[in-house]
């Protein structure tokens, strides 16, 4: 195994790789769902463990993602005279008072 891969395996006792794998799966699933691009970024900050002594190093990692989101549907509303929103257009012809006709009646007969 190459040195960089071995260092990643040891970073936070493997927790960084486990987290990156889970985040990658989330991004891949969202890309497949939306058809849009996503990103995962692993950032490593390397600094001396104490000032003036670089013989021991601290590595701080962060994982960030840009998960694509599906398009959100819009909903049409109409304002009424009181500026309240409603789903039915107040300027539209009102609904007709239709009723269900019973089908229990006898069929029409032809008259000779």
C-alpha positions as CSV (number, residue, x, y, z in Angstrom):
1,X,0.0,0.0,0.0
2,X,1.3,3.4,-0.8
3,X,2.3,5.9,2.0
4,X,-0.6,8.3,1.4
5,X,-3.1,5.5,1.6
6,X,-1.6,4.1,4.7
7,X,-1.6,7.6,6.4
8,X,-5.3,8.0,5.5
9,X,-6.0,4.5,7.0
10,X,-4.4,5.6,10.2
11,X,-5.9,9.1,10.3
12,X,-8.2,9.3,13.4
13,X,-7.9,5.5,13.7
14,X,-9.7,5.0,10.4
15,X,-12.7,7.2,11.3
16,X,-11.8,9.7,8.5
17,X,-12.0,7.0,5.8
18,X,-15.2,5.6,7.3
19,X,-16.8,9.1,7.3
20,X,-15.5,9.8,3.8
21,X,-17.0,6.5,2.5
22,X,-20.4,7.3,4.0
23,X,-20.4,10.9,2.6
24,X,-19.3,9.6,-0.8
25,X,-22.3,7.2,-0.8
26,X,-24.6,10.1,0.0
27,X,-23.2,12.2,-2.8
28,X,-23.4,9.3,-5.3
29,X,-27.0,8.6,-4.4
30,X,-28.0,12.2,-4.8
31,X,-26.2,12.5,-8.1
32,X,-28.1,9.4,-9.4
33,X,-31.4,10.8,-8.1
34,X,-31.1,14.3,-9.5
35,X,-28.7,13.9,-12.5
36,X,-26.8,16.9,-11.1
37,X,-23.1,17.1,-10.1
38,X,-22.0,16.7,-6.5
39,X,-18.6,17.0,-4.7
40,X,-16.7,15.6,-1.8
41,X,-13.6,17.3,-0.5
42,X,-11.1,15.9,2.0
43,X,-9.0,18.7,3.5
44,X,-5.8,18.0,5.5
45,X,-4.2,20.6,7.7
46,X,-0.7,19.7,8.7
47,X,1.0,21.7,11.5
48,X,3.8,21.2,14.1
49,X,2.6,19.7,17.4
50,X,4.5,22.5,19.3
51,X,5.8,25.9,18.2
52,X,9.3,25.8,16.8
53,X,9.5,22.0,16.7
54,X,8.4,20.3,13.6
55,X,9.6,16.8,14.6
56,X,6.1,15.9,15.6
57,X,3.1,16.9,13.4
58,X,-0.6,17.1,13.9
59,X,-2.9,16.4,11.0
60,X,-6.4,17.8,11.2
61,X,-8.9,16.5,8.6
62,X,-12.2,17.8,7.4
63,X,-14.6,16.3,5.0
64,X,-17.1,18.5,3.2
65,X,-19.7,17.7,0.6
66,X,-21.9,19.4,-1.9
67,X,-24.9,17.2,-2.3
68,X,-27.2,18.0,-5.2
69,X,-30.7,18.6,-4.3
70,X,-33.8,17.7,-6.3
71,X,-35.8,20.4,-7.9
72,X,-38.6,21.6,-5.6
73,X,-42.1,21.9,-7.1
74,X,-43.9,25.2,-7.0
75,X,-47.5,25.6,-5.8
76,X,-49.9,28.1,-7.3
77,X,-51.8,30.3,-4.9
78,X,-54.1,33.3,-5.5
79,X,-54.5,36.3,-3.2
80,X,-58.0,37.2,-2.2
81,X,-59.3,40.7,-1.4
82,X,-57.9,40.4,2.2
83,X,-54.5,39.4,0.8
84,X,-54.8,35.9,2.1
85,X,-53.6,33.1,-0.1
86,X,-55.9,30.4,-1.4
87,X,-55.7,27.6,-3.9
88,X,-58.8,28.5,-5.8
89,X,-58.7,31.5,-8.1
90,X,-61.2,34.0,-6.8
91,X,-61.6,35.5,-10.3
92,X,-62.5,32.1,-11.8
93,X,-66.1,31.1,-12.5
94,X,-67.5,29.4,-9.4
95,X,-68.0,25.7,-9.4
96,X,-71.4,24.5,-10.5
97,X,-73.5,22.7,-7.8
98,X,-73.5,19.3,-9.5
99,X,-75.2,16.3,-7.8
100,X,-74.7,12.6,-8.3
101,X,-77.7,11.1,-10.0
102,X,-78.9,7.7,-8.7
103,X,-78.7,4.8,-11.1
104,X,-81.5,2.9,-9.5
105,X,-84.1,4.1,-12.0
106,X,-85.5,1.9,-14.7
107,X,-84.1,2.3,-18.2
108,X,-86.1,4.3,-20.7
109,X,-88.4,2.3,-22.9
110,X,-89.0,3.0,-26.5
111,X,-92.5,4.1,-27.3
112,X,-94.2,2.8,-30.5
